Structures are given as structure tokens and as C-alpha cells.
């Protein structure tokens, strides 16, 4: 029976540790931005290149 009390007390300590870690992460602002990750894949990483700035041998077709 004493083993049950030992296991229950250890599980309460572990749960308290996870709760403390969660509260620290919330207070540090880790969960503030929940909109940007959902639309991040829609943003372009690079700007499209200007065709007038391309090298001449790529823009003209040789005949």
C-alpha cells in the first residue's frame, strides 16, 4: 500500500513540474503569435527577379 502513496506523490511532483514549465513558457511569450505559422507557407521567400536585369544571353534567343 505504501508503494501507491509513493507513486502518487511522484506523479504529482512530475505533473507540477510540467505545469511549472508550461507557465514559464506562457509568461515568456512563446505562444503569443498563433496566426503567422498558419499562413507562413503562403508568403514568398524571394522576390521575383526583374527580366530587364537578367544577363543578355538568357533574354535573347539566338537564331
N, CA and C of each residue as an Amber inpcrd file, in Angstrom:
protein
   189
   0.8140000  -1.1860000   0.0000000   0.0000000   0.0000000   0.0000000
   0.8670000   1.2630000   0.0000000   2.0200000   1.1820000   0.6230000
   2.9020000   2.3440000   0.6840000   3.4770000   2.6720000  -0.6990000
   3.5460000   1.6760000  -1.5750000   4.0390000   1.9130000  -2.9330000
   3.0780000   2.8280000  -3.6870000   1.7850000   2.6680000  -3.4680000
   0.7980000   3.5330000  -4.1200000   0.9740000   4.9910000  -3.7000000
   1.2070000   5.2120000  -2.4200000   1.4330000   6.5790000  -1.9520000
   2.7080000   7.1680000  -2.5400000   3.7210000   6.3490000  -2.6890000
   4.9720000   6.7920000  -3.2880000   4.7620000   7.1420000  -4.7620000
   4.0670000   6.2970000  -5.4960000   3.8180000   6.5530000  -6.9270000
   2.9250000   7.7700000  -7.1320000   1.9310000   7.9220000  -6.3030000
   1.0380000   9.0820000  -6.4180000   1.7880000  10.3660000  -6.1240000
   2.6380000  10.3620000  -5.1110000   3.3860000  11.5730000  -4.7900000
   4.4000000  11.9120000  -5.8870000   5.0320000  10.9120000  -6.4650000
   5.9670000  11.1610000  -7.5740000   5.2190000  11.6910000  -8.7970000
   4.0480000  11.1320000  -9.0850000   3.2910000  11.6070000 -10.2500000
   2.7900000  13.0400000 -10.0460000   2.4510000  13.3960000  -8.8280000
   2.0430000  14.7730000  -8.5520000   3.2240000  15.7200000  -8.7160000
   4.4100000  15.3060000  -8.3020000   5.6060000  16.1240000  -8.4960000
   5.9270000  16.3110000  -9.9850000   5.8170000  15.2460000 -10.7630000
   6.0810000  15.3360000 -12.2040000   5.0470000  16.2380000 -12.8730000
   3.7790000  16.0800000 -12.5260000   2.7290000  16.9290000 -13.0940000
   2.9440000  18.3830000 -12.7070000   3.3710000  18.6380000 -11.4920000
   3.6760000  20.0050000 -11.0750000   4.8520000  20.5820000 -11.8550000
   5.8350000  19.7550000 -12.1580000   6.9650000  20.2060000 -12.9710000
   6.5350000  20.5950000 -14.3770000   5.6720000  19.7820000 -14.9750000
   5.1600000  20.1160000 -16.3100000   4.3000000  21.3770000 -16.2710000
   3.5250000  21.5330000 -15.2280000   2.7140000  22.7450000 -15.0890000
   3.6000000  23.9760000 -14.9440000   4.6560000  23.8710000 -14.1610000
   5.5730000  24.9970000 -13.9840000   6.2660000  25.3380000 -15.3010000
   6.6960000  24.3170000 -16.0640000   7.3370000  24.5610000 -17.3550000
   6.3660000  25.2170000 -18.3310000   5.1120000  24.7970000 -18.3060000
   4.1060000  25.4040000 -19.1710000   3.8720000  26.8620000 -18.8090000
   3.7580000  27.1530000 -17.5280000   3.5210000  28.5330000 -17.1040000
   4.7030000  29.4410000 -17.4360000   5.9110000  28.9250000 -17.3120000
   7.0950000  29.7140000 -17.6740000   7.0960000  30.0120000 -19.1640000
   6.7400000  29.0310000 -19.9870000   6.7300000  29.2580000 -21.4340000
   5.6160000  30.2150000 -21.8500000   4.4960000  30.1840000 -21.1780000
   3.4120000  31.1220000 -21.4910000   3.8050000  32.5420000 -21.0930000
   4.4170000  32.6860000 -19.9470000   4.8230000  34.0250000 -19.4790000
   5.9560000  34.6100000 -20.3080000   6.7800000  33.7450000 -20.9170000
   7.8880000  34.2490000 -21.7350000   7.4260000  34.6320000 -23.1340000
   6.1590000  34.3620000 -23.4690000   5.6120000  34.7890000 -24.7530000
   5.7740000  33.7860000 -25.8660000   6.0070000  32.5440000 -25.5490000
   6.2210000  31.5390000 -26.5850000   4.9460000  31.2910000 -27.4030000
   3.7970000  31.4820000 -26.8330000   2.5460000  31.1870000 -27.5130000
   1.7960000  32.4370000 -27.9660000   2.4820000  33.5680000 -28.0700000
   1.8100000  34.8080000 -28.4240000   1.3080000  34.8370000 -29.8600000
   2.1280000  34.4170000 -30.8130000   1.7730000  34.5250000 -32.2230000
   1.2120000  33.1990000 -32.7100000  -0.1020000  33.1160000 -32.8250000
  -0.6850000  31.8740000 -33.3130000  -1.2920000  32.0260000 -34.6990000
  -1.1590000  33.1980000 -35.3130000  -1.7060000  33.3990000 -36.6510000
  -0.6530000  33.1830000 -37.7380000   0.5310000  33.7200000 -37.5610000
   1.5560000  33.6730000 -38.5980000   1.9540000  32.2500000 -39.0040000
   2.1320000  31.3070000 -38.0970000   2.5230000  29.9690000 -38.5500000
   1.5010000  29.3170000 -39.4810000   0.2370000  29.6730000 -39.3460000
  -0.7620000  29.0400000 -40.2010000  -0.7510000  29.5860000 -41.6180000
  -0.2170000  30.7860000 -41.8190000  -0.1760000  31.3680000 -43.1590000
   1.2510000  31.5670000 -43.6600000   2.2300000  31.0820000 -42.9440000
   3.6290000  31.2680000 -43.3370000   3.9230000  30.6240000 -44.6840000
   3.2850000  29.5150000 -44.9940000   3.5470000  28.8460000 -46.2650000
   3.0060000  29.6450000 -47.4520000   2.1610000  30.6180000 -47.2030000
   1.6170000  31.4230000 -48.2870000   2.5210000  32.5960000 -48.6570000
   3.4890000  32.9220000 -47.8080000   4.3820000  34.0400000 -48.0840000
   5.4930000  33.6080000 -49.0280000   5.9030000  34.5100000 -49.9240000
   7.0280000  34.2350000 -50.8040000   8.3190000  34.5180000 -50.0600000
   9.2810000  33.6190000 -50.2240000  10.5680000  33.8250000 -49.5720000
  11.4440000  34.8010000 -50.3460000  11.3580000  34.7470000 -51.6740000
  12.1910000  35.6180000 -52.5030000  11.3070000  36.4560000 -53.4050000
  11.8110000  37.6090000 -53.7740000  11.0820000  38.4580000 -54.6970000
  11.3550000  37.9740000 -56.1180000  10.3750000  38.0740000 -57.0080000
  10.6180000  37.6540000 -58.3900000  11.6590000  38.5630000 -59.0270000
  12.4980000  37.9700000 -59.8540000  13.5690000  38.7550000 -60.4710000
  13.0190000  39.6010000 -61.6170000  13.6450000  40.7200000 -61.8340000
  13.2680000  41.6400000 -62.8950000  13.8710000  41.1320000 -64.2040000
  13.0680000  40.9060000 -65.2610000  13.6120000  40.3740000 -66.5110000
  14.6080000  41.3260000 -67.1630000  14.5190000  42.6190000 -66.8950000
  15.4510000  43.5530000 -67.5080000  16.8440000  43.4510000 -66.8790000
  16.9450000  42.8610000 -65.6910000  18.2440000  42.7380000 -65.0430000
  18.9130000  41.4000000 -65.3270000  18.2770000  40.5440000 -66.1270000
  18.8580000  39.2440000 -66.4480000  20.0030000  39.4250000 -67.4420000
  20.9730000  38.5110000 -67.4430000  22.0620000  38.5990000 -68.4180000
  21.5330000  38.5250000 -69.8490000  22.2560000  39.1450000 -70.7680000
  21.7780000  39.2530000 -72.1550000  21.6460000  37.8920000 -72.8270000
  22.5340000  36.9780000 -72.5520000  22.4750000  35.6900000 -73.2340000
  21.2870000  34.8380000 -72.8000000  20.6430000  35.1900000 -71.6940000
  19.4600000  34.4510000 -71.2710000  18.1730000  35.0820000 -71.7880000
  18.1980000  36.3450000 -72.1370000  16.9690000  37.0070000 -72.5670000
  16.7900000  36.9900000 -74.0750000  17.8650000  36.8750000 -74.8360000
  17.7590000  36.8710000 -76.2890000  17.8830000  35.4550000 -76.8100000
  17.0810000  35.1550000 -77.8120000  17.1420000  33.8500000 -78.4500000
  18.0370000  33.9710000 -79.6770000  19.0380000  33.1150000 -79.7150000
  19.9560000  33.1590000 -80.8690000  19.3150000  32.4570000 -82.0640000
  19.4920000  33.0350000 -83.2590000  18.9140000  32.4160000 -84.4380000
  19.9420000  31.7600000 -85.3090000
